[in-house]
């Protein structure tokens, strides 16, 4: 791509595609004043699409022989419901958690699936619209995979943490939960001094557990989707060089083959990552219902 004057280099191309449509440039690793509008808008649209799809299946459901769409949704519902029953033994809690898990799975799957769109399609259209409004297309940033944005995945994992805390208090009561914070995992002692020491150690371990589960929950999804996004960008660069370099026909064939293979493999990745996130949410919520 650098062969043409004015064309971006490979590094510039990737850096541009990794830029967000945001309110301001991030100045720190953790900066809560930064809002990534692209992640929010796309995630909201896909969330509404997930609700629409699931609602359509519920409205059109019949007691007779189901169609393909209804059968697929029923299989999905049965899969999620069986996992919810295996982890959440409180029937009352499952009335909320099971539909929540189903929504989370479909929502994350749709957000992950945005990675299967051609890398330059939506950013190019966004740049054209930006230019039509009188702006410079090179300043038009748009990332279309919300789960490749750490703020999105951390938002989801923090929401799971909030639910775990809620159910810990609801099931065990404030006293039971507080007692668990200072007595698990190492127990307590009849000796007052040792009891205080163990209480402090147990409390610190509980805090570490909550933080580590939340961080790993969000980072796992983010890391896999971010890596997948980078691979698609590298494959797109291969296509760009095929159009500009001598002997580009062979590289163009390689671009198509590599893109097809990675897209097929990535279908498994986006599905697996949605399933893992849902399963970990169910496991953590199940732990919140049980006593140590």
C-alpha positions as CSV (number, residue, x, y, z in Angstrom):
1,X,0.0,0.0,0.0
2,X,3.0,2.3,0.6
3,X,3.8,2.0,-3.1
4,X,1.3,4.7,-3.9
5,X,2.0,8.3,-2.9
6,X,-0.4,9.4,-0.2
7,X,-1.5,5.8,0.6
8,X,-1.2,4.7,4.2
9,X,1.5,2.4,5.3
10,X,0.6,-1.0,6.9
11,X,1.1,0.5,10.4
12,X,-1.0,3.6,9.6
13,X,-3.7,1.4,8.2
14,X,-3.9,-0.7,11.3
15,X,-3.7,2.2,13.7
16,X,-6.5,4.0,11.9
17,X,-8.7,0.9,12.0
18,X,-8.0,0.5,15.7
19,X,-9.2,4.1,16.4
20,X,-12.6,4.7,18.0
21,X,-15.3,7.2,17.2
22,X,-14.9,8.9,20.6
23,X,-15.5,12.1,22.4
24,X,-11.8,12.8,23.2
25,X,-8.4,11.1,23.0
26,X,-7.6,8.8,25.8
27,X,-4.9,10.2,28.1
28,X,-4.5,7.3,30.6
29,X,-4.9,3.6,30.7
30,X,-8.0,4.0,32.8
31,X,-9.9,7.2,31.7
32,X,-13.6,7.2,32.5
33,X,-14.1,10.5,30.7
34,X,-13.6,8.8,27.3
35,X,-16.8,7.5,25.6
36,X,-16.4,5.2,22.6
37,X,-19.6,6.1,20.7
38,X,-19.1,3.4,18.0
39,X,-19.1,0.6,20.6
40,X,-22.1,1.9,22.4
41,X,-24.2,2.5,19.3
42,X,-23.4,-0.8,17.6
43,X,-23.9,-2.7,20.9
44,X,-27.3,-1.1,21.5
45,X,-28.4,-1.8,17.9
46,X,-27.3,-5.5,18.2
47,X,-28.9,-5.8,21.6
48,X,-32.2,-4.6,20.2
49,X,-31.8,-7.0,17.3
50,X,-31.2,-9.9,19.8
51,X,-34.4,-9.0,21.7
52,X,-36.3,-8.7,18.4
53,X,-35.1,-12.1,17.2
54,X,-35.9,-13.9,20.4
55,X,-39.3,-12.1,20.7
56,X,-40.2,-13.0,17.2
57,X,-39.5,-16.7,17.9
58,X,-41.7,-16.5,21.1
59,X,-44.6,-14.7,19.3
60,X,-44.5,-17.1,16.3
61,X,-44.1,-20.3,18.3
62,X,-46.7,-23.0,17.7
63,X,-47.5,-26.3,19.4
64,X,-47.4,-28.1,16.1
65,X,-44.4,-29.1,14.0
66,X,-41.9,-26.2,14.4
67,X,-40.3,-24.5,11.5
68,X,-36.5,-24.3,11.2
69,X,-36.3,-20.9,12.9
70,X,-38.4,-22.0,15.8
71,X,-36.6,-25.3,16.1
72,X,-33.2,-23.5,16.2
73,X,-34.4,-21.1,18.9
74,X,-35.9,-24.0,20.9
75,X,-32.6,-25.9,20.8
76,X,-30.8,-22.7,21.9
77,X,-33.3,-22.1,24.8
78,X,-33.0,-25.8,25.9
79,X,-29.2,-25.6,25.9
80,X,-29.2,-22.5,28.0
81,X,-31.9,-23.7,30.3
82,X,-30.0,-27.0,31.0
83,X,-26.9,-25.1,31.8
84,X,-28.8,-22.7,34.1
85,X,-30.4,-25.7,36.0
86,X,-26.9,-27.3,36.4
87,X,-25.5,-24.1,38.0
88,X,-28.4,-22.3,39.6
89,X,-30.4,-24.6,41.9
90,X,-32.7,-21.9,43.1
91,X,-35.8,-22.1,40.9
92,X,-36.9,-18.6,41.7
93,X,-33.6,-17.1,40.7
94,X,-33.6,-19.1,37.4
95,X,-36.7,-17.3,36.3
96,X,-34.5,-14.2,35.8
97,X,-31.0,-15.7,35.3
98,X,-31.9,-18.2,32.5
99,X,-33.5,-15.6,30.2
100,X,-30.6,-13.3,31.0
101,X,-28.1,-15.9,30.0
102,X,-29.9,-16.5,26.8
103,X,-29.9,-12.8,26.0
104,X,-26.2,-12.5,26.9
105,X,-25.3,-15.4,24.6
106,X,-27.2,-14.1,21.6
107,X,-26.1,-10.5,22.2
108,X,-22.4,-11.4,22.5
109,X,-22.6,-13.7,19.5
110,X,-24.0,-10.9,17.4
111,X,-21.4,-8.4,18.6
112,X,-18.6,-11.0,17.9
113,X,-20.1,-11.7,14.4
114,X,-19.5,-8.1,13.3
115,X,-15.9,-9.3,12.8
116,X,-17.1,-11.4,9.9
117,X,-18.0,-8.3,7.9
118,X,-15.4,-7.0,5.4
119,X,-12.9,-5.0,7.4
120,X,-13.2,-1.8,5.3
121,X,-16.9,-1.9,4.5
122,X,-18.5,0.0,7.4
123,X,-15.5,2.2,8.0
124,X,-15.4,3.2,4.3
125,X,-19.2,4.0,4.3
126,X,-18.7,6.0,7.5
127,X,-15.8,7.9,6.0
128,X,-17.9,8.7,2.9
129,X,-20.7,10.0,5.1
130,X,-18.1,12.0,7.0
131,X,-16.7,13.5,3.8
132,X,-20.2,14.3,2.6
133,X,-20.8,16.3,5.8
134,X,-17.6,18.3,5.0
135,X,-15.1,16.4,7.1
136,X,-11.8,14.8,6.3
137,X,-12.4,11.0,5.7
138,X,-9.0,10.2,7.2
139,X,-10.3,11.6,10.5
140,X,-13.4,9.3,10.5
141,X,-12.9,6.5,12.9
142,X,-15.2,3.5,13.4
143,X,-14.6,0.2,15.0
144,X,-17.5,-2.2,14.4
145,X,-16.7,-5.0,16.9
146,X,-17.9,-3.9,20.3
147,X,-16.4,-6.9,22.1
148,X,-12.9,-5.9,20.8
149,X,-13.3,-2.8,23.0
150,X,-12.2,-3.4,26.5
151,X,-14.7,-1.0,27.9
152,X,-17.5,-3.1,26.5
153,X,-16.3,-6.4,27.8
154,X,-15.5,-4.9,31.2
155,X,-18.9,-3.4,31.3
156,X,-20.4,-6.8,30.8
157,X,-18.2,-8.5,33.4
158,X,-18.8,-5.7,36.0
159,X,-22.6,-6.2,35.4
160,X,-22.1,-9.9,36.2
161,X,-20.2,-9.0,39.3
162,X,-23.0,-6.7,40.4
163,X,-25.5,-9.5,40.0
164,X,-23.3,-11.9,42.0
165,X,-23.2,-9.4,44.9
166,X,-26.9,-8.9,44.7
167,X,-27.7,-12.6,44.8
168,X,-25.1,-13.2,47.6
169,X,-27.0,-10.7,49.8
170,X,-30.4,-11.9,48.6
171,X,-29.8,-15.6,49.3
172,X,-27.5,-15.3,52.4
173,X,-28.6,-12.0,53.8
174,X,-26.3,-9.2,54.8
175,X,-25.1,-11.0,57.9
176,X,-24.5,-14.3,56.1
177,X,-22.6,-12.6,53.3
178,X,-20.5,-10.5,55.7
179,X,-19.7,-13.6,57.8
180,X,-18.6,-15.4,54.6
181,X,-16.3,-12.6,53.6
182,X,-14.3,-13.0,56.8
183,X,-14.5,-16.7,57.3
184,X,-13.9,-18.2,53.8
185,X,-11.7,-19.8,52.4
186,X,-9.5,-20.4,55.5
187,X,-12.2,-20.5,58.2
188,X,-11.8,-18.9,61.6
189,X,-10.4,-19.6,65.1
190,X,-11.7,-19.6,68.6
191,X,-8.6,-17.6,69.6
192,X,-9.6,-13.9,69.2
193,X,-6.2,-12.8,67.9
194,X,-6.1,-15.6,65.3
195,X,-9.7,-14.9,64.4
196,X,-8.9,-11.3,63.6
197,X,-5.8,-12.3,61.6
198,X,-7.8,-14.9,59.6
199,X,-10.7,-12.5,59.2
200,X,-8.4,-9.9,57.5
201,X,-6.7,-12.6,55.3
202,X,-10.0,-14.1,54.3
203,X,-11.5,-10.7,53.5
204,X,-8.4,-9.8,51.3
205,X,-8.7,-13.2,49.6
206,X,-12.4,-12.6,48.9
207,X,-11.7,-9.2,47.4
208,X,-8.9,-10.7,45.2
209,X,-11.3,-13.4,44.1
210,X,-14.0,-10.9,43.1
211,X,-11.5,-8.7,41.2
212,X,-9.7,-11.5,39.5
213,X,-12.9,-13.2,38.3
214,X,-14.2,-9.9,36.9
215,X,-11.0,-8.9,35.2
216,X,-10.4,-12.4,33.6
217,X,-14.1,-12.6,32.6
218,X,-13.8,-9.4,30.6
219,X,-10.2,-9.8,29.4
220,X,-10.8,-13.3,28.0
221,X,-13.5,-12.1,25.6
222,X,-11.7,-8.9,24.7
223,X,-8.4,-10.6,24.0
224,X,-9.8,-13.2,21.7
225,X,-11.9,-10.7,19.7
226,X,-9.1,-8.2,19.5
227,X,-6.7,-10.8,18.2
228,X,-9.3,-11.9,15.6
229,X,-9.8,-8.3,14.5
230,X,-6.0,-7.9,14.0
231,X,-5.8,-11.0,11.9
232,X,-8.6,-9.8,9.6
233,X,-6.7,-6.5,9.2
234,X,-3.5,-8.3,8.2
235,X,-5.4,-10.4,5.7
236,X,-6.9,-7.2,4.3
237,X,-3.4,-5.7,3.9
238,X,-2.5,-8.8,1.9
239,X,-5.3,-7.9,-0.5
240,X,-4.1,-4.3,-0.7
241,X,-0.5,-5.4,-1.6
242,X,-2.0,-7.8,-4.2
243,X,-3.5,-4.8,-6.0
244,X,-0.3,-2.8,-5.9
245,X,2.6,-5.2,-6.2
246,X,4.1,-7.1,-9.1
247,X,2.8,-10.6,-9.2
248,X,-0.1,-9.5,-7.2
249,X,-2.4,-12.1,-8.7
250,X,-0.9,-14.9,-6.6
251,X,-1.1,-12.7,-3.5
252,X,-4.7,-11.9,-4.4
253,X,-5.5,-15.7,-4.5
254,X,-3.7,-16.1,-1.1
255,X,-5.8,-13.2,0.2
256,X,-9.1,-14.9,-0.7
257,X,-8.0,-18.3,0.6
258,X,-6.6,-16.9,3.9
259,X,-9.7,-14.7,4.4
260,X,-12.1,-17.6,3.8
261,X,-10.2,-20.1,6.0
262,X,-9.9,-17.6,8.9
263,X,-13.6,-16.5,8.5
264,X,-14.7,-20.2,8.7
265,X,-12.5,-20.8,11.8
266,X,-13.6,-17.5,13.3
267,X,-17.3,-18.6,13.2
268,X,-16.3,-21.2,15.8
269,X,-14.3,-18.6,17.8
270,X,-17.2,-16.1,18.0
271,X,-19.6,-18.8,19.0
272,X,-17.3,-20.4,21.6
273,X,-16.4,-17.0,23.2
274,X,-20.1,-16.1,23.5
275,X,-20.7,-19.6,25.1
276,X,-17.8,-19.3,27.5
277,X,-18.8,-15.8,28.7
278,X,-22.4,-17.0,29.3
279,X,-21.1,-20.2,31.1
280,X,-18.8,-18.2,33.4
281,X,-21.6,-15.8,34.2
282,X,-23.8,-18.8,35.2
283,X,-21.0,-20.4,37.2
284,X,-20.2,-17.2,39.1
285,X,-23.9,-16.6,39.8
286,X,-24.2,-20.2,41.0
287,X,-21.3,-19.6,43.4
288,X,-23.1,-16.6,44.7
289,X,-26.0,-18.8,45.6
290,X,-23.9,-21.4,47.5
291,X,-22.1,-21.1,50.8
292,X,-18.3,-21.7,51.1
